[in-house]
């Protein structure tokens, strides 16, 4: 059976991954290992340390022991803060350390936007505005046009992890823009796996969320496609082509 391993920073919404595995009907294994985050802060200096090569390397051996055939750094902010080139180097180092195909949530968003065939996107971020701006710049480097960016000023992943369905829906609505073809919610600390149908129904357009695109990216690394309407437009047959 295909197995995608995830390096997940700290503890907040990691239960989305067994939920995703369940929604996908057990067609793929999604083992997860927690990394040491250092300081839990959506602040550039803390995020650069959180995503350092040493912190990521520490979890690789356990993932390989658990049969991972590819590895994804399941964190958006502590990848895009490195910039496009820096995030690519982060992934190259991770792949070299693991001896496996590797990626990160930031690149998962870039690849997912392309897979959906959309160009204009809006961002509904939990982060402070300055951190959200780094994500906007990252997406611009990927060729996307960001028509709106909204930050929420939340400093810690721990706080984001307490948000429920209504907070997630409110974030998506606040981040939406009439010109956006899709809305992106870029924080793996945010529980979204159970809310994707409600999010897309509320906005009337595709919604890409961090844990959703991270799982999809892992499957992409293994050249696997799985259609699953419960996980939104990204997992529709059209997006898998």
N, C-alpha and C positions, 0 to 999 in steps of 0.2 A: 504494500500500500504506500502511496505517496505520503511523504512526511516533510512538512515545512517547519523549521524551528524559528522561534522568535526570541530576541533579546529585549526584555521589557524593563524599563526603568522604574524601580521602586514598586509601590503597591497603590493602585487606584482603580483602574477598570480592567485589570487583567482577566477577570471572569468573563469578559466579552469573548475570549478566545475559545474556551470550551463551549460557550453558547454558539459561536460561529461553527465550530466543528459539529455540533448537534444539528444546527439548521441545515448544514450541508449533508446531513444524513450519514455521517461517518465515512464519507467517500475519501477523506484525507485526514491525516493526523496533524495536529497543530500544537506540538509541545512548546512550552514556554519556560524560559529561565529568567529570573530577576537579576538585573544588574544593580550595582551600588551607585546611587545617584549623587552621593555627596550631599549638597544643599538642595532642598526641594524649593526651587525658585525659578519662575519664568523671567530670568534676568540673563542678559547675554553672557556675562562672565561665568555664571553658574552653569549655563547650558553648554558652553564650550568645554568645561571640565566634565560635565555629565556624559558628553559624547566622545571623550578622549579614547584613543586606541587601547590604552591599558584597561579601562573600565569595560569596554566591549569584549576584549580578548579573554577576560576572566571567566566569561560564561560559555565560551565556545566548546570547551571539552565536554561539558555536561550535555549540551545539545547534541553533539555527535554521538555520545553514549546512548542517547535516547532515539537515535536513528534518523536525525535530520538530514535531508538530502539537499537542502538549501537553507540559508539563514537570512532573516530580515531584522534590521535594527528597528524595533517597533517604537520609534519616537520621531515626531515631526520636528519639534523645536530644536532639539539637540542634534539635528542634522542640517536643517536649512540655515541655522545661524553661521555655519561654516562657509556659506556662499556656494554657488554652483560648483566651482572647481574644488573647493575644500570638501564638500559633501561627496564628490566623486572620489576623492582621495580616501576619505573615511571608508567608503564602501570597498574600494580596492584593497585597503589594508585588512578589512574584515574578511574579505574573500580569501586573501593570501593566508591569513591566520587559520581560518577554518578549513581551507582546501575545498571550499564549496562555492557555488554561485551565491552572491550576496547582493542585498539592496537595502534601502531604508524607506521609511514612510514618506519622506519628502519626494523621493523619486517615484514612489507608488502613486502619489497624487499626479505628478507630471504625466506618467504613463497612462493613468486612468482617464485623465482629461482627453488625451489623444484617442484612447480606445472608444470613448463615447462620441468622438467626432465633433466636440464642441470647441469653441475658441474663447468666447467671452464668459468669464466666471466671476462670482462674488465670493467673498470670504467672510464667514462668521466665526471669529476666533475668540477663544476664552482668554487669550493672553492680553497683556498690556499693549497699547497701540504701537510702541516702538518695536516690540518683538513681532507683532503681526505684520509690520512693514517689511521685516526681513523675509517673511513668507511671500509677500507680494512680489518682492524683488526676485526671489527664487523662481516663482512661476513665470515671471516675465522672461527670465533667462531660458525657461523651457518653451517659450513661444506662445504662452497664453496671454490674453488681454484681461487684466483684472479691472472690472468696472466699478467695484466697491469693496472696501475693506473696513470691517468693524471689529474693534477689539473690545474686550469686556473687563480688562483690568484685573483679572484674577492672577494672583502671584503663585500659588502653589497647586501642584497636581492633586494633592490630597483634598483640597476644597473642590476642585473640578469633579473628582470622583464621587462626590456626594450628590451631584446633580441628577435629577430624575427626568422622566419623560417630558414634563411640562417645561422645565428649564431648557432642555435640549430643543424642543419645538420653538420656544421663544428665541433662542439663539439663532436658529435657522431663519426664522421670519425676520429678525432684526438685521441679519446679514444679507438677506436677499436684495435684489435690485431688478427693476423691470427689464433691463438690457441683458441680464445674466442668463446664459443658457443652462447653467448648473451652479449649485451652491456648494462650497467646500467648508467643512467643519474640521479644522486641523489640530486635533489634540487626542492622543491615544489614552489620555486620562479620562476622557469623556465616554460614558456608557452610551453606545448607539446601536449595537447589534440588534436589539429587540425593537428599535424604533424606526427602522428604515422605511417600511411601507407607510407609516404615519407621516414621516417627514416628506416623502415625495408626494403623498396625497395632499398635504397641507400647502406645498409650494407649487405643485403642478409642473415640476421639472426634476431632473436628476439631482440627487443630493449625494455627495461623496463625503464619507466620514473616515476618520483616521484608522480605526481598527478594521473597518470594512476594506479599505483600499490596501491595507497592509497584508491582510489574508489573501486578497486577490493578487497582489504583487508576488507573493510567495508561490502561488500556483503558476503565475506567468514565468517565473524563473525555471520551473520544471516543465514548461510547455504543456501544462494541464489546463483545460477549460471545464468549468462546471457552471451550468445554468441553474439559477435559483431565484425565482421571483421575490422570495422573502427578503433577499439582500439587495433589492433595488435594481435600477437600470444598469448598473455596472455588471451585474450578473445575469443580464438578459442575453438571449441568443445573439442578438445583433452586436452587442459589445464584445462577444467572444470570437467574432469572425476575424 
